Amino acid sequence: DASLKGTEADWQRAKVDAEGPDVPLLKRAYERASGMAKEGVVSVSALDEAQKNYEMALNKQNVSKAQLTVLKAKIGQSQAQVMQDRANLKQLEEQLGYTTIASTIDGIVLSRDVERGDAVSSILVLGSSATLIMTLGDTSEVYVKGKVDESDIGKVYLGQPARIKVESFKDKTFSGKVTKISPMGVEKDNVTTFEVRVSINNPGGELKAAMTANAEIILDEHKGVLQIPEGAIIYDKDKKASVEVPDPKEKEGKKKMAVNISISNGAKTEVLSGLKVGDQVVLQ
């Protein structure tokens, strides 16, 4: 750009000289001196001086016109060079940009797979893959991925609440909700299960990637109810429930009592009637 500007400045000066602003004036002065010399009014030396000044101005004008042609061609070459340099600069800037890897999301680095100076590639070709540089994740929301048996999947729906326990926080329960239910089951050992994802808000970052967790999807919830261990319930052929309670009067020291039960979480079962608070039951 600096070379182009210098050439353009030379062209402007040559343009002014090519216009020959002094030529008409010096031409008239020469013609006037020539006429006066014929009349003997001016000396031959004065006429020669006027002629010399006119011819010098005329010659300067002709030289400047020739320079204009040369400078115009030079400006064209400089402009072409500037355009080429700018194209080269843009290409180099693009190539330089390839040296900076920018994440498309906000998050934290979960793993780094290369070291400084390692060669990397973004090209996917047959038989090879692009270089994995690092793994990033947004841990403000995490999820538990588990499996639900096909006999229960019909009870699960998106947005359903869930309770999550993790090994690292045994005394703490996290709340979540179902955010994904696989539309296709997976059969293994004659058992079909469906993958379910439970998402958990994690603003403090307590929960880490790849932690072991258990999730309970809440189908129904009753608070402040009478409940007994599931292992104490006896079911007959008609699916009617009963329990055994201690009774010293009986020969075996226990007797069977019918109970009316409700929901169960697999470990505890709600009792609607047949028992009262404080009653003891025998585990089977």
N, C-alpha and C positions, 0 to 999 in steps of 0.2 A: 504493500500500500504506500509506503514512503517513496519508493522508486517511481510509482505511478504519479504521485502528487508532484514530485520534482519534474517529471516529463511534462505534465500538464501546465506547470508554471512556465517552463521553457516555451511551450506552445503558445501560451498567452502573450509572452513577450515577442515571439516571432510574428504573431498575428498582427500586433500593433505595428511592428516594423514593416510588415508586408503591405499594410495599408498605406504606408509612406505619407504620413501627414505633412512632412516638410517638402515633398516633391513638387506639388503645385506652386507653392510659394517660391521655391528656388528656381523653378522653371520660368515663372514670370519675371523674376529678378534677372535671370540670364537673358531672356528675350528683350527686356528693357535695356540692359547694358549693351546688347548687340546693336540695337537701334541707335542708341546714343553714341556708340563707337563709330557708326557710319557717319554720324553728323559731326564727329570730332569733339563731342562733349566730354566723353570719358576716355581714359587711357586704355591702351591695349592690356596692360597688367590687370586693371580692374575687370576688364572683360574676361580675361583668362581665369581670374579668381572666381567670378560668377559662374563660368562654365564648369570649373572644377568642382565647385560646391554642388551644382545641379547633378553632374554625372556621378559624384560620390553618393548622393542621396538616392539616385536612380539605381545604382549598383547595389546599394544596401537593401533596397526594396526587392530587387530580383533575387538576391541571396536569401532574404527572409522568406520569400515565396517558396523557394526550393527547400528551405529548412522546414517550412510548414508541412510539406508533403512527407518528408522524412519523419518528422515528429508525430504526424498523424498515424503513420504506420507503426511507429514505436509505441504510441499510446495504445493502439489496438493490440499489439503484442503484450504490453504490460497488463492490460485489462484481462486478456486471456490467461496470463500467468496468475493474476490475482484470483480469478475464478477457479483455476486449477488448484492453487494453494489453499483456497477456502474449502474446496471439495476434499483435499487431502487432510486438512485440519479436522473437518467433520468426521471423516473416516477414522482418524486417529483418536478423536474424542470418544467415538462409539466403541472402539477397541479398548480404550482405557476404561470405559464404563463396564466392560465385561470383567474387569479385575475386582469390581466391587459387587458382592452378592447382597441384595436387599430382600428382606422378608416381606411377604405380602400380608402378614398378620402381626399383631402385637402378641408377645408371649415371652417365654423363657427358653433357654437352650437346654433341652433334655439330654442330648448327647452330641459330642463332636467326634467326627469320624476321620478327620485328616489333621495333619500338622503343618506348621508354617513351612513353605517350600515344596510341599507335595504337589505333584501334577494332577490336575483335575480336568474333566471333560464333561460338556453338556450335550454331547452328541450321542444319540441313540442309534446304534447300528445292529445288524443281525449278529447275534452271538455275544453282544456286550451291552452294557447299560451305562447311563450317565453316572458320574461319581457322586456318591452320597457324601455331602460335606458335613451336615449336621441335621439334627432333628429338633424342631421347635414345637412348642405346644402352648396353648392358652389354658392354664390351669385354674382360671377363675371359675370354671365349671368343668367338673370331671364326671365320669360315668362308670358304672359297674355293669359288666356284661356277663349275663348268666343264662341258664337254660330252664325252661318251664315245660313240664310234661304235657303231652297233648290232651290229657284228661282235664287239665286245669287251664289251658291257654284260652279257652272260651270265656273265662272269668276276668281276663286281663284286658285292660283298655288304656289308650294313650291318656296321659295326665293322671293316672292312678297313683295315689300316694304310696310311699314305701319307706321302710326303716332299714338303715344300713349299719352294719357293725364291721369294724376293721381290727386286725390283730394289734396294730400299734396303739389303738385307743380302746381298750377293752371295756372301760367304764363309761364310754360315751357312745351315744346313738346319733347318727346323722339322718337327716330327712331328705328324701328325694322324690322323684316322680318318674313314671314310665314315659320314655320319649321315643322308643322305637320297638316295634314288634316285627320280627321277621315273618314275611308272608309265606315262607317255605320251611317245612320241618326237616330235620335231619334224623335219619333212622340209624341206630347203632345197637347191636345185640337185641334186635326186635323191639327196641324202645324208641319211640319218636319224640323228639323234643324240639322246641322252638326257641331261638335266641331272642332274648329280651334285654333291652338297655334301660338302665335307670340312671338318670342324671342327677347330680348333686351340686348345689352352689358351694363354691370353695374360695370365697374372697380372701381368706387368710392364708391360703396355700397349705393348710395342714395335711390334706390328702395328697399323696404323691403318686406319680405314674407307676403302674405295675404292682401296687399294694394288693394284698389278698383281702377280699371282703366278702361278706354274706349279706344278701338283701332279702327282706321280707316284704312282699307286695301285700298291701292291706286290702283285703276283699271287703271286710266289714269290721267295725270296731265298737265294742261295748265296754264301757268303763264302770267300775264299781260293782262288778257282778261276782257271784259265787262261782269259783272255778276249782277243778280238781285235775290231777295229772291224767293225761290221756291213757297212760298205762294201767290205770285203775278201773277202766271201763270194760265191761263184758258185753259183747253183742251176741244175741241169739240168732237163730236162722231167719227170723223176721226182721232183723236189724234193730230190735228193741234193746235199749241199753239198761244195764243194771250194774251195781257195784256191791262189793262185799265190805261189811263194816264189822269191827270187833264186837263180839257178844259172848261174855263168859258163860252164859246160860246154855249156849249151844255146845254140842259135843265137840265140834271142830274149833270152837272158840270164835266163830264168825258166822254171819248170816248174810244172805243176799237181799238187796233192796233195789226195787225198780226206780230208775231216775229218768227225768225228762231233760234232755240235753239240747244245747244250741250250737253255736259256732265253736270252732277249734282252730288253734294255730299249729297243730301237730304235736304240741307239748302239753298245752293246757286246754281244757274244754269247759265251756260255760254250763252250769247246772241251773235249770229253770225251777225244778221241783224235785222232791224226794230226799233232799239233804238240807241241812242248815249250817250256818257258820259255826265252826268248832267241831263238827262231826269228823271222825276219822274214817279213812278208807284204806283198804288193803290193795297194795300194788300186785298185779298179776305177774 
